[in-house]
Amino acid sequence: MSRRTPTPSARQVELLEAAYRYVLAHGLADLSLRPLAEAVGSSTRVLMFLFGSKDGLVRALLARARDDELAILDRLRQADQPIGLVLASGRVWAWLAAEEHRPLLRLWAEAYARSLVEPDGAWAGFARATVDDWLDVLAACQPRPERDGQDGAVRRTLALAVLRGALLDLLATDDEPRVTAAVHRHLALLRG
């Protein structure tokens, strides 16, 4: 017998979206339910009822953030033909470097790091899942012969490592021109 996940109520969706906006602005590190509940026009009791626990709410918020992250990946996957690793990496970087995505990316970096040091509970598997998501989309962007085999896997792993490192540098320094120039230099090397 399969277990079905209950469809969230309209109130649960509304509060999740409000809580998501809140954590984009304030982060998850020091998340306290009372200020969150007040900010979203609810109570801690209602949040606990709808999400089961603070960990349940954090898991729902991480899933919501992951939905936004996966949106860019889905756009890359929808190309009629594989666009190639270099072009895909350039498009991913353009999205990552956009100022309007910084709150989401700060939240991603926080969740990624927490998943590494607190591998259980609400954070369980977040880092691994995001690596797998990004490697899958980069693989889908590679033409068939390039995608297969160890060399294709190594090339997309290197591309992901550079993008992720550049993202952390960008979040730390806010020096988009310098970091973008470095990413473009790497992509030129990948082309060659």
VOGU-3710 file (C-alpha; in Angstrom, 3 decimals, decimal comma):
1> msrrtptpsa> 0,000/0,000/0,000  1,514/3,340/-1,015  1,517/6,359/1,265  0,236/9,508/-0,336  1,500/12,885/0,680  -1,494/15,012/1,622  -2,164/17,988/-0,604  -1,261/21,153/1,295  -4,126/23,424/2,244  -4,403/26,914/0,809
11> rqvelleaay> -3,419/28,300/4,237  -0,349/26,060/4,381  0,745/27,209/0,912  0,106/30,853/1,842  2,126/30,576/5,060  4,923/28,661/3,339  5,267/31,407/0,721  5,285/34,092/3,416  7,818/32,126/5,482  9,938/31,634/2,364
21> ryvlahglad> 10,047/35,396/1,758  10,994/35,804/5,420  13,911/33,343/5,283  15,151/34,838/2,019  15,512/38,098/3,929  16,671/36,705/7,289  18,196/33,285/6,621  17,605/30,005/8,386  20,527/29,945/10,838  18,776/31,695/13,693
31> lslrplaeav> 15,214/30,893/12,680  12,927/31,343/15,639  9,276/30,428/15,260  7,787/33,267/17,282  9,259/36,127/15,172  8,573/34,150/11,998  4,946/33,546/12,985  4,484/37,219/13,799  6,062/38,284/10,500  3,807/35,989/8,459
41> gsstrvlmfl> 0,617/36,816/10,335  0,205/33,529/12,120  1,041/31,841/15,395  3,619/29,236/16,374  0,765/26,868/17,159  -0,655/27,152/13,630  2,807/26,682/12,087  3,361/23,572/14,212  -0,047/22,219/13,248  0,531/22,782/9,530
51> fgskdglvra> 4,195/21,665/9,338  4,411/19,224/12,254  7,552/20,673/13,802  10,223/23,285/13,247  12,208/20,666/11,288  9,122/20,023/9,157  8,860/23,725/8,396  12,591/23,929/7,579  12,259/20,910/5,258  9,314/22,602/3,512
61> llararddel> 11,314/25,830/3,161  14,310/23,957/1,726  12,025/22,176/-0,738  10,550/25,543/-1,729  14,036/26,999/-2,278  14,998/23,934/-4,291  11,954/24,504/-6,529  13,345/27,938/-7,435  16,790/26,462/-8,040  15,351/23,735/-10,267
71> aildrlrqad> 13,476/26,294/-12,397  16,699/27,391/-14,128  17,696/23,785/-14,588  14,381/22,923/-16,203  14,797/25,768/-18,705  18,206/24,391/-19,716  16,812/20,857/-20,071  14,001/21,978/-22,356  16,304/22,817/-25,260  15,505/20,836/-28,419
81> qpiglvlasg> 19,153/19,859/-28,803  21,832/19,605/-26,112  23,439/23,045/-26,029  26,830/21,868/-24,805  28,583/22,195/-21,483  30,199/25,563/-22,184  27,002/27,315/-23,268  25,019/25,687/-20,445  27,622/26,752/-17,867  27,560/30,301/-19,239
91> rvwawlaaee> 23,776/30,455/-18,958  23,867/29,024/-15,441  26,471/31,606/-14,445  24,418/34,468/-15,891  21,515/33,317/-13,710  23,712/32,853/-10,631  25,352/36,262/-11,060  22,069/38,174/-11,361  21,598/40,490/-8,394  17,961/39,492/-7,904
101> hrpllrlwae> 18,956/35,888/-7,157  21,327/36,725/-4,284  18,796/36,115/-1,466  17,982/32,653/-2,826  21,665/31,864/-3,342  22,600/32,985/0,174  19,876/30,686/1,468  21,223/27,893/-0,760  24,778/28,399/0,561  23,538/28,360/4,146
111> ayarslvepd> 21,498/25,195/3,603  24,342/23,522/1,703  26,816/24,180/4,532  24,341/23,137/7,236  23,644/19,919/5,358  27,348/19,100/5,490  27,752/19,698/9,227  24,276/18,548/10,312  23,578/15,629/7,969  20,469/14,522/9,860
121> gawagfarat> 17,105/16,093/10,458  15,784/18,928/8,331  19,067/19,365/6,451  19,500/15,691/5,518  20,622/15,186/1,947  20,271/18,791/0,801  23,904/19,176/-0,336  23,981/15,829/-2,109  20,642/16,459/-3,826  21,760/19,823/-5,158
131> vddwldvlaa> 25,013/18,343/-6,524  23,038/15,583/-8,235  20,511/18,093/-9,658  23,206/20,289/-11,185  25,270/17,383/-12,541  22,134/15,889/-14,119  21,257/19,089/-15,950  24,842/19,629/-17,103  24,872/16,052/-18,414  21,600/16,663/-20,276
141> cqprperdgq> 23,213/19,687/-21,927  26,164/17,682/-23,214  25,824/16,068/-26,651  25,573/12,287/-26,480  29,164/11,266/-27,249  30,557/13,920/-24,894  28,112/13,022/-22,117  29,007/9,361/-21,905  32,053/8,026/-20,183  34,381/9,240/-17,507
151> dgavrrtlal> 35,694/12,261/-19,420  32,171/13,695/-19,776  31,546/13,202/-16,053  34,884/14,825/-15,179  34,203/17,833/-17,451  30,786/18,521/-15,918  32,153/17,997/-12,393  34,867/20,569/-13,116  32,312/22,969/-14,573  30,109/22,575/-11,500
161> avlrgalldl> 33,058/23,023/-9,136  34,058/26,263/-10,852  30,480/27,583/-10,873  29,994/26,704/-7,212  33,331/28,219/-6,167  32,645/31,347/-8,199  29,212/31,613/-6,588  30,695/31,462/-3,093  33,269/34,103/-4,071  30,503/36,317/-5,492
171> latddeprvt> 28,379/35,953/-2,361  31,386/36,785/-0,163  32,715/39,756/-2,143  29,862/41,007/-4,330  32,555/41,610/-6,996  30,506/40,419/-9,949  32,746/41,803/-12,740  35,882/40,072/-11,427  34,157/36,759/-10,720  32,312/36,783/-14,050
181> aavhrhlall> 35,588/37,423/-15,880  37,112/34,418/-14,110  34,141/32,208/-15,046  34,378/33,317/-18,677  38,119/32,585/-18,696  37,380/29,074/-17,406  34,693/28,553/-20,040  37,146/29,616/-22,756  39,557/26,960/-21,457  36,776/24,364/-21,503
191> rg> 36,060/25,230/-25,120  39,688/24,614/-26,039
//
